[in-house]
Amino acid sequence: MSDPTRCQQPKTYQGEFWADPNSEVDNGGVHTNSGPGNYLFYNVTQTTSRDFSLNLFVNVLKNIPQTCNYLQYRDAMKKQCPPEQLPQVQNALNLSGLTDSIVNDWNP
């Protein structure tokens, strides 16, 4: 999780090894493109407590739709995060390429 590129997965959203989510390859990269989410989890755990990290991710996963894209995931993370922890989570989102300025590349 600390470096998804070692397994030829992207570390950042749309980064190196990113699979086109509109392609047939790996059903749109559902496995390959898990790297940024894994890297995000790793980075959150490095700056917050274990309990906080696990609770945040479980709550987010319980409250997103099955067809959720990374932008919706990013927004759900920020919404579920208490204000006092938001700087650490925002930094982890940025490190994963899930900045507020990215544009979705998935066309359902």
C-alpha positions in Angstrom: 0.0 0.0 0.0 2.9 2.3 0.6 4.0 2.1 -3.1 1.4 0.6 -5.4 3.7 1.2 -8.4 5.8 -1.8 -7.3 2.8 -4.0 -8.4 2.2 -1.9 -11.5 -0.7 -0.1 -10.1 -1.1 3.7 -10.1 -0.1 5.5 -7.0 -2.2 8.5 -8.0 -5.4 9.1 -9.8 -4.7 9.0 -13.5 -1.0 8.4 -12.8 1.5 5.9 -14.1 -0.1 2.5 -14.8 -3.7 4.0 -14.8 -6.1 1.8 -16.8 -8.7 3.5 -18.9 -11.9 3.1 -16.9 -13.9 3.1 -20.2 -12.0 0.2 -21.6 -12.7 -3.6 -21.4 -9.3 -4.2 -19.8 -9.8 -5.4 -16.2 -13.4 -4.3 -16.5 -12.3 -0.7 -16.7 -9.4 -1.1 -14.4 -11.4 -2.0 -11.3 -8.4 -3.9 -9.8 -5.5 -2.1 -11.5 -6.9 1.3 -10.5 -7.3 0.4 -6.8 -3.8 1.7 -6.2 -4.7 5.3 -5.4 -7.3 4.1 -2.9 -4.8 1.8 -1.3 -2.2 4.6 -1.2 -4.8 6.9 0.3 -5.5 4.5 3.1 -1.8 4.0 3.8 -1.3 7.8 4.0 -4.3 8.4 6.3 -3.0 5.7 8.6 0.4 7.4 8.8 -1.0 10.6 10.2 -4.1 9.5 12.2 -4.9 6.8 14.7 -5.7 3.3 13.7 -9.2 3.5 15.1 -9.9 6.8 13.3 -8.6 5.4 10.0 -10.6 2.2 10.1 -13.8 4.0 11.2 -13.4 6.6 8.5 -12.9 4.1 5.6 -15.6 1.7 6.8 -18.1 4.6 7.1 -17.2 5.9 3.7 -17.5 2.4 2.1 -20.9 1.9 3.7 -22.2 5.1 2.3 -21.1 5.2 -1.3 -22.9 3.7 -4.2 -21.6 0.6 -6.0 -21.0 2.7 -9.1 -19.0 5.3 -7.1 -16.0 6.9 -9.0 -12.9 8.3 -7.4 -14.3 11.9 -7.3 -17.4 10.7 -5.4 -15.1 8.7 -3.1 -13.0 11.8 -2.4 -16.0 13.9 -1.6 -17.4 11.1 0.7 -14.1 11.0 2.5 -14.2 14.7 3.1 -17.9 14.6 4.2 -17.3 11.8 6.7 -14.2 13.4 8.1 -14.5 15.4 11.3 -13.2 19.0 10.8 -10.2 18.5 13.2 -8.9 15.6 11.1 -9.6 17.1 7.7 -6.1 18.6 7.1 -4.5 15.2 7.4 -7.1 13.5 5.2 -6.9 16.3 2.6 -3.2 15.9 2.5 -3.6 12.1 2.0 -6.1 12.8 -0.8 -3.7 15.2 -2.5 -0.8 12.7 -2.3 -3.1 10.1 -4.0 -3.9 12.6 -6.8 -7.5 13.1 -5.5 -7.2 16.9 -5.4 -10.2 19.2 -5.7 -9.2 20.1 -9.2 -9.2 16.7 -10.9 -11.8 15.8 -13.5 -13.6 12.5 -13.7 -12.5 10.3 -16.7 -15.2 7.7 -16.3 -18.2 7.6 -18.6 -20.9 5.2 -17.4 
